[in-house]
Amino acid sequence: MYATTVPMDSSKLELLLSLLYILLFQPSLSAAQPNFNNYYCNYNNTSNYTANSNYQRNLNSLLSSLASDTQIDYGFYNLSVGEFPDRVNAIALCRGDVAVDVCRSCVNNSTRKILQVCPNEMEAFGVYELCMIRYSNRSIFGVVDKQPSIYRANVKDVLDVVLFNQALQTLFSRLIPKAASGNSSKKFASGNQSAGVQTAYAIVQCTPDLSGTQCSSCLRRLFMFITNCCDGNALWKIGVRLITPSCNLRWEIGNFFNGTLEILPTPPPQISSPASVPPPSQGKKSNTAAVRTIVITVVPAAEL
């Protein structure tokens, strides 16, 4: 006895394949991703894209390519998909000391989460602890973007403000040129500096598509902002982070990065402070028992 095969028309076949796709893949796509520390949608007042548009197809293709790229082992992803006016440009960057598998997991999470928090937005920026992602319909490669920027500080003060201030200036004056001299794969530096009974540990990083001069200028601007931030007491804090799409820096009194420690001696007291610059206007802020966050941006910020 032989079974008879009944032909299936194309519409039913398409429906069946769609259902099969949902059953097989949708659970992984819809699984809850970690919340961003901060995220921003259409922060340059760009317009929204429509469902099933060329821009959406290009964006989905781009994010899928970022998440599935196993060839990159240095933590920097940059990709463009499509042609003007539907071209999408994206950058994903992991912290320079993060292991490859941890980096890829973070980038994978970010490519899924960014579409959840910024649906139909033509531009978005999401920040995790160990990586960040951004995409836009405008050119972002080799461009220093200063906004949006995020300042986060521990509410506790250091034991010796003078020594710690001097240690930070010495430390960042050493780390910034080191990061800026990096290549097109990585512009990152970490180190530490004794500040009496405490030690300052710090990292600085730029997106590697920037030139050395752009990277140095971006990081120096961040540090100069900190010297003027928050009634002049930002340099007293035991932990501070300042993040922009193009560069970021951070310090803590405890070691938080992977790398060789230096434990250099306390700098001499004659080190002068960096030149003062007017601080950017401060926007939305939120406070917790341990960390204060100030979002400095030109548009309202959305936070989870």
Secondary structure, DSSP 8 states (H G I E B T S, - for coil): ---------HHHHHHHHHHHHHHHHHHHHHS-----SEEEESTT---B--TT-HHHHHHHHHHHHHHH--S--SSEEEEEES-TTS-EEEEEEE-TT--HHHHHHHHHHHHHHHHHHSTTBS-EEEE-SSEEEEEESS--TT-----SEEEEEES-B-S-HHHHHHHHHHHHHHHHHHHHT--SS-EEEEEEEEETTEEEEEEEEE-TTS-HHHHHHHHHHHHHHHHHSGGGTGGGBSEEEEE-SSEEEEEESS--S-S----B----TT--------------EEE-SSEEEEEE-SS--B--
